[in-house]
């Protein structure tokens, strides 16, 4: 699974997230590529919820 597919699964608008927070997007993408998606979810659970609220897919 790619990071972009993961964001779609989590209902996060990839383009808006990338444009608004490019450093955070790059950091998360690097971390995601180094671990299992479930581990990433556990590690970023609360941050994912906040990010989803900001960049919810419409």
Backbone bond lengths (Angstrom), bond angles and torsions (degrees), N, CA, C in turn:
res aa  C-N    CA-C-N  psi(-1)  N-CA   C-N-CA  omega(-1)  CA-C   N-CA-C  phi
1 X - - - 1.455 - - 1.527 108.41 -
2 X 1.302 115.62 134.31 1.464 120.06 177.65 1.537 109.76 -86.48
3 X 1.313 115.02 163.95 1.463 120.09 178.28 1.530 110.54 -62.64
4 X 1.328 116.62 -37.15 1.462 120.86 179.11 1.531 111.07 -64.02
5 X 1.337 116.73 -41.80 1.465 120.81 176.50 1.521 111.15 -64.15
6 X 1.323 115.86 -37.85 1.457 121.15 178.65 1.529 110.88 -62.29
7 X 1.332 116.33 -43.86 1.469 119.73 179.16 1.523 111.04 -62.68
8 X 1.325 117.07 -39.48 1.465 120.70 176.90 1.516 109.75 -61.57
9 X 1.328 116.74 -44.52 1.461 121.89 178.86 1.532 111.16 -59.46
10 X 1.319 115.90 -36.94 1.473 121.02 -179.61 1.532 112.80 -88.10
11 X 1.326 116.82 4.13 1.469 123.70 177.35 1.528 112.37 62.88
12 X 1.331 115.21 40.21 1.460 121.66 177.30 1.521 107.63 -108.90
13 X 1.315 116.21 128.45 1.462 121.92 179.65 1.531 108.76 -73.01
14 X 1.324 116.29 105.52 1.453 122.48 -175.15 1.520 112.31 -58.39
15 X 1.307 117.14 -45.39 1.471 120.98 -175.52 1.528 111.74 -64.71
16 X 1.315 116.80 -45.88 1.477 119.98 179.08 1.527 111.14 -65.18
17 X 1.329 116.53 -40.39 1.464 121.43 178.38 1.532 109.74 -62.34
18 X 1.327 117.08 -47.30 1.465 122.13 -179.80 1.526 111.57 -62.22
19 X 1.317 117.76 -43.59 1.465 121.08 -178.78 1.521 112.38 -69.83
20 X 1.333 117.63 -36.73 1.466 120.95 -176.41 1.525 113.45 -82.33
21 X 1.326 116.68 -36.12 1.464 120.57 -175.95 1.534 110.46 -136.98
22 X 1.324 117.70 68.26 1.471 119.62 -175.65 1.530 114.48 -62.12
23 X 1.327 118.00 -34.29 1.464 119.88 179.71 1.520 110.78 -67.89
24 X 1.317 116.46 -45.93 1.462 120.88 179.70 1.525 110.68 -65.02
25 X 1.318 116.61 -40.52 1.456 121.19 177.93 1.532 109.89 -59.27
26 X 1.318 117.29 -48.11 1.471 121.69 -179.18 1.531 111.01 -63.71
27 X 1.315 116.86 -40.85 1.466 121.34 179.00 1.530 110.16 -62.53
28 X 1.319 116.70 -47.53 1.460 120.71 -179.65 1.523 111.38 -64.37
29 X 1.329 116.71 -40.01 1.457 120.19 -179.57 1.526 110.17 -62.87
30 X 1.326 117.12 -44.16 1.468 120.96 177.81 1.529 110.95 -60.81
31 X 1.325 117.00 -45.51 1.461 120.67 179.97 1.533 111.00 -64.94
32 X 1.330 116.40 -41.68 1.459 120.96 -179.06 1.531 110.98 -60.69
33 X 1.320 116.56 -40.68 1.460 121.11 -177.82 1.527 112.65 -69.76
34 X 1.327 117.44 -13.76 1.460 121.34 -178.88 1.519 113.43 -101.05
35 X 1.335 118.33 -2.17 1.462 119.92 -178.13 1.520 111.18 -143.23
36 X 1.298 115.38 170.47 1.461 122.12 177.86 1.533 108.61 -71.24
37 X 1.343 117.64 144.76 1.479 120.06 -179.92 1.531 113.67 -55.31
38 X 1.331 117.59 -36.28 1.465 119.49 179.16 1.527 111.43 -66.29
39 X 1.316 116.62 -38.91 1.468 120.70 177.68 1.526 110.57 -65.27
40 X 1.318 116.00 -40.78 1.462 120.47 177.84 1.528 110.03 -61.56
41 X 1.326 116.48 -43.49 1.470 121.15 179.78 1.517 110.73 -60.46
42 X 1.318 117.49 -45.60 1.465 120.89 179.96 1.523 110.66 -63.25
43 X 1.330 116.27 -42.80 1.460 120.64 -177.86 1.529 112.09 -66.83
44 X 1.330 117.83 -35.84 1.469 121.96 -173.73 1.529 113.37 -110.15
45 X 1.308 117.78 17.04 1.464 121.45 -170.72 1.539 113.77 -48.97
46 X 1.306 117.38 -53.57 1.459 119.70 -176.37 1.531 111.35 -72.43
47 X 1.313 116.94 -34.72 1.459 120.40 176.91 1.518 110.92 -67.76
48 X 1.325 117.19 -36.21 1.465 120.64 177.53 1.523 110.90 -62.48
49 X 1.314 117.03 -41.05 1.467 120.04 179.76 1.524 111.00 -62.95
50 X 1.323 116.64 -43.76 1.470 120.18 178.72 1.526 111.02 -65.08
51 X 1.329 115.67 -40.70 1.467 120.34 -179.85 1.520 110.40 -66.55
52 X 1.319 117.19 -40.18 1.460 120.80 178.13 1.532 110.85 -61.31
53 X 1.318 116.67 -39.89 1.469 119.95 179.22 1.533 110.97 -62.64
54 X 1.337 116.42 -37.99 1.464 120.52 -179.30 1.518 112.62 -74.07
55 X 1.333 116.94 -39.29 1.458 122.07 -170.34 1.531 113.10 -123.68
56 X 1.298 116.17 39.39 1.463 121.38 -179.04 1.527 110.71 -59.36
57 X 1.331 115.65 134.16 1.463 120.59 176.70 1.513 108.04 -64.35
58 X 1.325 116.23 131.38 1.462 119.79 -177.51 1.515 110.70 -99.08
